[in-house]
Amino acid sequence: MKLIQLKSNVYKVSLLFICLLLNSCSSDKQDDNIKSQELIEISDNGPAAGNPNGNASIPAEARLEDVSQPDRVVGNGTAESCTSQAFIDAVALGGKIVFDCGSEPITIKLTETAKIFNDASNDIVIDGGGLVTLSGEGKTRILYMNTCDEDQHWTTSHCQNQDHPRVSLQNLTFINGNSKSEDLYDGGGAIWIRGGRLKIVNCRFFNNVCADLGPDVGGGAIRVFSQFENKPVYVVNCTFGGTEGYGNVGSNGGAISSIGVSWTIINSLFSYNQAIGNGGNPSQSGTPGGGSGGAIYNDGNTMTLDIRGTLIKQNEVTTHGSAIFFVTNDHSGNIRIDDSVIQDNIGGSWYPVYPSISMHSDTKIDVTDSLIE
């Protein structure tokens, strides 16, 4: 993978070629073989958060959370004080988390995944103030929450449908997350969430990766399961990729992947993300499976994919859904696309209604004031 290092206003891109030998994406993973590294300096600060032409209105519950009275502060005013451990400890305690790392942009290089404890706080807000980048350094996932993981403390008898923790991530950049070594909870190179609620506002996701192969694993950047009462994950004014070399990569869902989850995506940008598996889901004979959903992989039953004011372009697949893969197994789900542009996505097949969108031909899809080509 390409290792992107952000420091002040300079991005350094290291080219790391990873060979991952495996038979499936969900098991039998082996160590990465890193062959060579080449540093490239980029003199700007990377793609901005969000679709610059997105003008969709934002519901009240999808807006930024107030962090004027934080519960936790990572750092004491210097860059040196904003360590991996300080961030991990703050996440474990929960509440509203902000950063005091000085006035310049900073990259916190994680040595391990930050994990949310389900009983720490009903509401968890992590706000980077537009200055903080969290990096997995090509070695680890960045953030994990699972209401059904006993190690993170059970809080209800119905972990798959509980209203907390409610997680809001805002004004942050996530880079170099890597979940390829995860066996039990695979996918989600930067973020893996099950249960509660999730909202992501004004965030950027660059060069995050999950396993390369497998029929149902995915989410180079994000993987989500089991949101409370099937309420949507909100993604608002976010960028996934944004320019060549910054895209997120996984077997399916180059940017995001989910099972049984609704999404409301507003004023966001998805570009240069890739689904690189091979053989679809279920996997074709003789293949490991995957390769669907260049930007978005949405699988399940009753669910809604709601896209507003969003640009999805130049994402790529090997199998299906160069922009979107949406399969509702009981044919009860639906797609809504408004004031959005989906174009110039690459590869794949099975486009019964619109180019670059793979879905059952009887899936209800409402498209208004949008360009799909």
HELIX and SHEET records of a PDB file:
HELIX    1   1 ALA A   60  ALA A   62  5                                   3    
HELIX    2   2 ALA A   79  SER A   81  5                                   3    
HELIX    3   3 SER A   84  LEU A   93  1                                  10    
HELIX    4   4 GLU A  150  GLN A  152  5                                   3    
HELIX    5   5 CYS A  159  ASN A  161  5                                   3    
HELIX    6   6 PHE A  228  ASN A  230  5                                   3    
SHEET    1   A 3 LYS A   2  LYS A   7  0                                        
SHEET    2   A 3 VAL A  10  LEU A  15 -1                                        
SHEET    3   A 3 LEU A  39  ILE A  42 -1                                        
SHEET    1   B 2 ILE A  18  CYS A  19  0                                        
SHEET    2   B 2 ASN A  33  ILE A  34 -1                                        
SHEET    1   C 4 ARG A  72  VAL A  74  0                                        
SHEET    2   C 4 GLY A  95  PHE A  99  1                                        
SHEET    3   C 4 ASP A 123  SER A 135  1                                        
SHEET    4   C 4 ILE A 106  LYS A 109  1                                        
SHEET    1   D10 ARG A  72  VAL A  74  0                                        
SHEET    2   D10 GLY A  95  PHE A  99  1                                        
SHEET    3   D10 ASP A 123  SER A 135  1                                        
SHEET    4   D10 ARG A 166  ILE A 175  1                                        
SHEET    5   D10 ARG A 197  VAL A 201  1                                        
SHEET    6   D10 VAL A 233  VAL A 236  1                                        
SHEET    7   D10 TRP A 263  ILE A 266  1                                        
SHEET    8   D10 THR A 304  ARG A 308  1                                        
SHEET    9   D10 ASN A 334  ASP A 338  1                                        
SHEET   10   D10 LYS A 364  THR A 368  1                                        
SHEET    1   E10 ARG A  72  VAL A  74  0                                        
SHEET    2   E10 GLY A  95  PHE A  99  1                                        
SHEET    3   E10 ASP A 123  SER A 135  1                                        
SHEET    4   E10 ARG A 166  ILE A 175  1                                        
SHEET    5   E10 ARG A 204  PHE A 206  1                                        
SHEET    6   E10 THR A 239  GLY A 241  1                                        
SHEET    7   E10 LEU A 269  SER A 271  1                                        
SHEET    8   E10 LEU A 311  LYS A 313  1                                        
SHEET    9   E10 VAL A 341  GLN A 343  1                                        
SHEET   10   E10 LEU A 371  ILE A 372  1                                        
SHEET    1   F 8 ALA A 114  LYS A 115  0                                        
SHEET    2   F 8 LEU A 143  ASN A 146  1                                        
SHEET    3   F 8 ILE A 191  ARG A 194  1                                        
SHEET    4   F 8 ILE A 222  PHE A 225  1                                        
SHEET    5   F 8 ILE A 256  ILE A 259  1                                        
SHEET    6   F 8 ILE A 296  GLY A 300  1                                        
SHEET    7   F 8 ILE A 324  THR A 328  1                                        
SHEET    8   F 8 ILE A 357  SER A 358  1                                        
SHEET    1   G 3 VAL A 249  GLY A 250  0                                        
SHEET    2   G 3 GLN A 274  ALA A 275  1                                        
SHEET    3   G 3 GLU A 316  VAL A 317  1                                        
END                                                                             
